Amino acid sequence: MPLNLYDTYARQQRPFAPIEPDKVRLYACGPTVYNFQHIGNYRTYIFEDILRRALEYSGYDVYHVVNITDVGHLTSDADTGEDKMEAGSRRTGQTAWEIAEQYTADFQEKLTWLNVLEPHIWCRATDHIQEQIEAISAIEEKGFAYRTEDGVYFDTSKLDDYGYLARLDIEGLQGGMRVDLGEKRRITDFALWKLSPKDEQRQMEWDSPWGKGFPGWHIECTAMSAKYLGPRFDIHCGGEDHIPVHHTNEIAQAQACYDTRLAEFWLHGAFLQSDGEKMSKSSGDFLRLESLVEKGYDALVYRFFCLGARYRAKLSFTWESIDGAATALNRLRATSHSWGDPGTADEDYIAQFKERVEDDLNMPRVLALCWDLAGSDLSDDVKKATLLHFDQVMGLQLATWQPKAAAEIPAEIQAMAEKRQQARTNKDWATADQMRDEITTAGYEVEDTPEGPRVSPLKS
């Protein structure tokens, strides 16, 4: 069966087939590097990593591109306010170039914590100013742009299907307009190039046919994705907040430049919520991945937590839910470790795994299959091989996990603890209690923690 993916453009799940046989060109919107990323941002990159792994698992050769927005993203999606990089510079006292380097490096490091595969191409907006100028020039030459005192704008009235991705009610937006558009003709028109303010010098500005300034946020992704993947490629990903503005405008630019909708599939990850609200940097109160690690959680616990919900379903963060994820992941790790060396994977379970992955990356059902496997009558070596097969897509690094401080505990005691953990997994409470008693008799105690069972010498 083919991999079935939910295409936001079509508003339905449909079979995936690449434009070029056996090859997939994948573009994912990267971060705006004016601040640290929060755990909600990383949920999107975990989803995209699962997608890439699933594509590679299905036998495709994937070429993966991720952009870095280091200029042009204003504080308002309505093309007003300050460039976020300039605002970040003022907040930190560093230059815009310095914070771009700092926050890009931090973002890339955190992806390694989460075992997210590195893209084949990182592309920064500031490294592709010429490509963006060329794309804007083409849009203008084809009659899709107009000039104002503060820049060059895309004329959305020239496209009959503008806003189709988001199913925008254009007339309703116009009729309900309560904002000062300045020289913009429609509320949906957007900046392609912004001119630098006459009374100030920006840190990031370039010469152009329209005057000194900087590119709009949306043109960077259209220009860079087309440069590296071509004007028509397979999959474009991002967060669901990109649907009504950023990705809608990327498509509009591609229609004007290349007469394509850019990508054949548009996939979007849903928000992470905290206290019922979308986690956001704009409030200044957001949770970083370091916050979880500082509290003693392995970063992969957060990855496991994200696998517990469909990528396009809302997911609510609570400390209780992270505790539950930590307990479950470490139970899975300890159980897998207790199975010893892998043998040959079970074909029936592999078939079930493929069916769940092909169902629009249904990772909650994959996790359920892991527990079903753990409780099955298969031999330990078959279970181990099968679970490691699943982990090609889950990305939990189960093959390399080792119990903490195992070397400090005698091997026979550690084996007893692993046997007890296996009994708990199988809900064989009598055996689990017996093993605890034997461990205690031998002079050790076992404590069940969010990180898994912990064995230590009895306190005198």
C-alpha positions as a printed Julia matrix, in Angstrom:
460×3 Matrix{Float64}:
   0.0     0.0     0.0
   1.18    3.58   -0.62
   1.89    6.1     2.09
  -1.27    8.15    2.61
  -0.84   11.75    3.76
  -3.3    14.5     4.67
  -2.89   17.25    2.09
  -4.07   20.6     3.46
  -4.48   21.92   -0.08
  -6.94   19.14   -0.99
  -8.37   18.94    2.55
  -8.19   15.17    2.44
  -5.9    12.24    2.99
  -4.63   10.91   -0.31
  -2.03    8.46   -1.6
   1.42    9.95   -1.94
   3.31    9.56   -5.2
   6.45   11.58   -5.95
   6.82   13.69   -9.07
  10.03   11.83   -9.95
  10.0     8.07   -9.3
  11.69    7.0    -6.05
  12.81   10.55   -5.18
  11.13   13.0    -2.8
  11.91   16.7    -2.59
  10.87   18.02    0.83
  10.87   21.63    2.08
  10.18   22.59    5.67
   9.79   26.1     7.03
  12.5    26.72    9.59
  12.6    29.14   12.53
  12.82   32.91   12.7
  16.02   33.18   14.72
  15.31   36.23   16.87
  14.93   34.19   20.07
  15.2    30.66   21.42
  12.67   28.14   20.13
  10.09   26.75   22.53
   8.94   23.14   22.83
   5.87   23.87   20.72
   8.12   24.83   17.81
  10.03   21.58   18.2
   6.81   19.56   17.96
   6.61   20.6    14.29
  10.2    19.52   13.59
   9.59   16.15   15.27
   6.56   15.62   13.0
   8.63   16.53    9.94
  11.36   14.14   11.07
   8.82   11.32   11.38
   7.62   12.18    7.86
  11.13   12.04    6.44
  11.88    8.76    8.23
   8.61    7.29    6.96
   9.43    8.33    3.41
  12.91    6.81    3.66
  11.45    3.69    5.29
   9.14    3.42    2.26
  12.19    3.32    0.02
  12.33    6.91   -1.24
  15.51    8.92   -1.68
  14.61   12.11    0.22
  16.22   15.51   -0.41
  15.36   17.72    2.56
  15.69   21.52    2.7
  15.05   23.77    5.73
  15.27   27.55    5.71
  16.48   29.92    8.41
  14.56   33.2     8.55
  17.1    35.79    9.65
  15.51   38.87    8.07
  12.13   40.14    6.88
   9.72   38.62    9.4
   7.88   41.6    10.87
   6.15   41.58   14.24
   2.79   41.71   12.46
   1.72   39.4     9.65
  -0.02   42.47    8.16
   3.39   43.88    7.08
   3.52   46.36    9.92
   5.72   46.69   12.96
   9.39   46.04   13.39
  11.55   43.32   11.91
  11.79   40.61   14.59
  15.55   40.46   14.14
  15.89   44.18   14.87
  13.62   43.78   17.91
  15.71   40.83   19.12
  18.86   42.88   18.69
  17.49   45.65   20.86
  16.31   43.16   23.49
  19.69   41.44   23.8
  22.11   44.26   23.08
  23.74   42.15   20.36
  23.72   42.85   16.64
  21.06   41.24   14.47
  23.81   39.19   12.83
  25.08   37.96   16.19
  21.69   36.82   17.44
  21.02   35.11   14.11
  24.17   33.04   14.61
  23.45   32.35   18.28
  19.84   31.25   17.9
  20.5    29.27   14.72
  23.26   27.3    16.45
  21.05   26.7    19.49
  18.16   25.5    17.32
  20.37   23.09   15.41
  21.87   21.72   18.63
  18.43   21.04   20.12
  17.42   19.1    17.02
  20.3    16.7    17.77
  18.98   16.32   21.33
  15.67   15.2    19.85
  17.34   12.87   17.32
  15.95   14.88   14.41
  17.8    14.13   11.19
  19.73   17.08    9.79
  18.42   18.4     6.45
  20.59   18.14    3.38
  20.44   21.91    2.92
  20.18   24.73    5.45
  19.39   27.96    3.58
  19.45   31.39    5.23
  17.34   34.23    3.88
  20.28   36.66    4.11
  22.38   34.38    1.88
  19.76   34.49   -0.89
  18.91   38.16   -1.31
  19.71   38.1    -5.04
  17.38   35.16   -5.67
  14.61   36.99   -3.85
  15.18   40.2    -5.83
  15.01   38.19   -9.05
  11.75   36.53   -8.0
  10.2    39.9    -7.07
  11.32   41.37  -10.39
   9.63   38.49  -12.25
   6.42   38.99  -10.28
   6.45   42.7   -11.06
   7.17   42.15  -14.76
   4.17   39.82  -15.01
   1.88   42.46  -13.54
   1.3    40.96  -10.09
   2.93   43.74   -8.05
   2.64   47.46   -7.39
   4.86   50.01   -5.69
   4.09   52.22   -2.72
   6.11   54.71   -0.72
   7.26   51.99    1.67
   7.88   49.12   -0.72
   6.62   46.66   -3.33
   3.41   44.71   -2.72
   1.82   41.63   -4.26
  -1.56   42.37   -5.82
  -3.73   39.46   -4.66
  -6.68   40.67   -6.76
  -4.85   39.36   -9.85
  -5.35   35.74   -8.7
  -8.86   34.29   -8.9
  -8.03   31.53   -6.43
  -5.89   33.49   -3.95
  -6.33   32.01   -0.48
  -7.49   28.57   -1.65
  -5.08   26.74    0.69
  -6.71   28.38    3.72
 -10.18   28.61    2.12
 -10.09   32.35    2.86
 -13.28   34.38    2.58
 -11.65   37.3     0.74
 -14.79   39.39    0.39
 -15.61   38.83    4.04
 -12.14   39.96    5.05
 -12.46   43.09    2.9
 -15.95   43.85    4.2
 -14.92   43.44    7.82
 -11.75   45.48    7.44
 -11.11   47.79   10.38
  -7.46   48.62    9.84
  -5.59   51.42    8.1
  -4.07   49.87    5.0
  -1.98   52.87    4.06
  -1.21   52.47    0.37
  -2.06   48.74    0.31
  -5.02   48.14   -1.99
  -6.45   45.09   -0.25
  -6.16   43.65    3.21
  -4.71   40.46    1.69
  -1.97   42.2    -0.34
   1.46   41.62    1.17
   4.98   43.0     1.02
   7.52   41.62   -1.4
  10.16   44.26   -0.61
  10.12   46.81    2.22
  12.07   50.03    1.89
  14.23   51.04    4.82
  12.73   53.9     6.86
  14.16   57.23    5.7
  14.97   58.4     9.21
  16.97   55.35   10.36
  19.62   52.91    9.24
  18.78   49.22    9.57
  21.36   46.61   10.44
  20.09   44.37    7.65
  19.4    46.16    4.36
  20.4    45.78    0.72
  20.31   47.74   -2.51
  17.58   46.76   -4.97
  15.83   48.07   -8.11
  13.25   49.65   -5.78
  15.65   51.23   -3.31
  17.52   50.18   -0.19
  15.53   47.8     1.97
  14.88   44.16    2.77
  12.73   41.31    1.44
   9.31   40.36    2.73
   8.98   37.23    4.82
   7.11   35.14    2.24
   9.33   35.65   -0.8
  12.32   33.96    0.86
  10.65   30.54    0.98
   9.31   30.73   -2.56
  12.71   31.78   -3.93
  14.83   29.36   -1.89
  12.59   26.3    -2.26
  12.51   26.84   -6.05
  16.3    27.26   -6.12
  17.02   23.98   -4.35
  14.0    21.84   -5.24
  12.65   23.36   -8.44
   9.46   25.38   -9.01
   7.31   22.27   -8.5
   8.3    19.78   -5.82
   6.73   17.08   -3.69
   6.03   18.18   -0.12
   6.03   21.49    1.77
   5.67   21.37    5.58
   5.17   23.78    8.45
   3.04   24.61   11.44
  -0.69   25.16   11.09
  -0.2    28.88   11.77
   1.46   29.13    8.34
  -1.72   28.16    6.48
  -3.67   31.45    6.31
  -0.78   33.84    5.6
   2.73   32.54    4.99
   1.99   29.44    2.93
  -0.96   31.08    1.21
   1.38   33.85    0.08
   4.13   31.44   -0.93
   1.65   29.77   -3.27
   0.51   33.12   -4.7
   4.1    34.08   -5.5
   4.75   30.69   -7.12
   1.63   31.04   -9.26
   2.88   34.41  -10.49
   6.51   33.31  -10.98
   6.22   29.7   -12.12
   2.52   28.99  -12.74
   2.62   26.24  -10.07
   1.3    25.88   -6.52
   4.9    25.1    -5.53
   4.29   21.78   -3.75
   2.04   18.85   -4.63
   1.38   18.12   -0.95
   1.09   20.68    1.86
   1.38   19.16    5.35
   0.88   21.04    8.61
   1.51   20.17   12.23
  -0.92   21.29   14.92
  -0.1    23.5    17.89
   1.16   22.43   21.27
  -1.14   23.92   23.88
  -0.44   24.94   27.45
  -3.35   25.83   29.72
  -5.6    25.62   26.68
  -3.65   28.24   24.71
  -1.14   27.94   21.87
   2.41   28.08   23.19
   3.95   31.27   21.82
   7.09   33.37   22.1
   5.17   36.61   21.77
   4.13   36.51   25.43
   7.76   36.17   26.51
   6.7    33.26   28.73
   7.51   30.02   26.94
   9.03   26.68   27.79
  12.38   25.73   26.29
  13.69   22.21   25.86
  16.38   23.01   28.45
  13.61   23.49   31.01
  12.67   19.82   30.68
  16.28   18.64   30.8
  17.02   20.78   33.87
  14.13   19.04   35.62
  15.76   15.67   34.93
  13.9    14.59   31.79
  15.75   13.08   28.86
  15.08   15.2    25.73
  13.81   12.08   23.96
  11.0    11.95   26.53
   9.57   15.0    24.75
   9.87   13.23   21.39
   8.04   10.23   22.84
   5.39   12.56   24.28
   4.79   14.06   20.83
   4.35   10.6    19.3
   1.36   10.12   21.58
  -0.87   12.32   19.4
  -1.49   12.6    15.67
   0.7    15.35   14.22
  -2.32   17.33   13.01
  -4.22   17.09   16.29
  -3.85   19.55   19.15
  -1.62   18.31   21.96
  -1.81   19.66   25.51
   1.32   19.98   27.61
   1.19   19.33   31.35
   3.92   18.19   33.7
   1.77   15.18   34.54
   1.68   14.17   30.88
   5.46   14.51   30.62
   5.82   12.35   33.75
   3.64    9.75   32.07
   5.72    9.9    28.88
   8.95    9.52   30.88
   7.62    6.49   32.71
   6.37    4.87   29.5
   9.54    5.54   27.5
  11.84    4.23   30.2
   9.65    1.19   30.63
   9.94    0.55   26.9
  13.71    1.12   27.04
  14.21   -1.21   30.0
  11.98   -3.88   28.48
  13.79   -3.69   25.15
  17.16   -3.85   26.88
  16.09   -6.93   28.85
  15.39   -8.8    25.6
  19.09   -9.03   24.81
  20.38   -9.32   21.27
  17.96   -9.01   18.33
  17.05  -11.93   16.11
  14.71  -11.77   13.12
  11.76   -9.37   13.11
   8.22  -10.75   12.98
   6.61  -10.19    9.56
   3.06   -9.98   10.87
   3.97   -7.16   13.26
   5.95   -5.43   10.49
   2.87   -5.54    8.27
   0.79   -3.96   11.03
   3.48   -1.34   11.59
   3.55   -0.41    7.9
  -0.24   -0.11    7.8
  -0.18    2.33   10.74
   2.68    4.43    9.38
   1.02    4.57    5.96
  -2.17    5.84    7.63
  -0.95    9.45    7.67
   1.87    8.73   10.15
  -0.41    7.31   12.84
   2.17    7.21   15.61
  -0.27    6.72   18.52
  -1.28    3.41   16.92
   2.4     2.58   16.38
   3.04    3.09   20.11
   0.05    0.88   20.91
   1.59   -1.78   18.66
   4.84   -1.55   20.66
   3.03   -2.45   23.86
   1.1    -5.2    22.1
   4.44   -6.6    20.91
   5.9    -6.41   24.42
   3.05   -8.49   25.81
   3.07  -11.04   23.0
   4.24  -14.66   23.16
   7.06  -14.07   20.68
  10.58  -14.89   21.79
  12.66  -12.05   23.23
  15.07  -11.9    20.32
  12.18  -11.58   17.83
  10.56   -8.88   19.96
  13.83   -6.98   20.09
  14.37   -7.12   16.33
  10.78   -6.1    15.66
  10.87   -3.14   18.03
  14.16   -1.91   16.55
  12.52   -2.18   13.13
   9.75    0.14   14.37
  12.35    2.52   15.74
  13.57    3.32   12.23
  10.57    5.65   12.09
  10.0     6.41   15.78
  13.59    7.6    16.22
  13.84    6.82   19.96
  17.4     5.38   19.79
  16.31    2.18   21.52
  19.26    0.2    20.13
  21.84    2.3    21.98
  20.08    2.93   25.29
  21.78    1.64   28.43
  20.5     1.69   32.02
  22.02    4.45   34.11
  24.76    3.41   36.5
  24.33   -0.24   35.51
  28.06   -0.83   35.96
  27.83    0.08   39.66
  25.32   -2.71   40.33
  26.33   -6.4    40.16
  25.23   -8.02   36.91
  23.03  -10.57   38.69
  21.18   -7.82   40.57
  20.71   -5.83   37.38
  19.34   -8.95   35.69
  16.86   -9.42   38.53
  15.73   -5.79   38.15
  15.25   -6.28   34.41
  13.29   -9.5    35.02
  11.08   -7.59   37.48
  10.53   -4.83   34.91
   9.55   -7.43   32.31
   7.09   -8.92   34.79
   5.56   -5.48   35.4
   5.27   -4.96   31.63
   3.39   -8.28   31.42
   1.3    -7.31   34.48
   2.66  -10.36   36.31
   2.52   -8.64   39.66
   3.31  -11.78   41.71
   6.63  -12.29   39.92
   7.41   -8.58   40.11
   6.87   -8.62   43.89
   8.98  -11.76   44.24
  11.86  -10.17   42.33
  11.67   -7.03   44.46
  11.94   -9.18   47.59
  14.95  -11.06   46.19
  16.65   -7.77   45.29
  16.02   -6.49   48.82
  17.33   -9.71   50.36
  20.52   -9.3    48.32
  21.06   -5.87   49.89
  19.66   -3.61   47.2
  16.48   -1.65   46.61
  14.63   -0.82   43.4
  12.77    2.45   42.99
  10.33    3.14   40.15
  10.97    6.65   38.8
   9.84    8.64   35.73
  13.23    7.73   34.21
  12.68    4.02   34.81
  13.58    1.58   37.6
  16.59    2.66   39.65
  18.62    0.09   41.64
  20.81    1.18   44.53
  22.4    -0.35   47.66
  20.14   -0.43   50.7
  20.81    2.45   53.05
  22.29    1.25   56.35
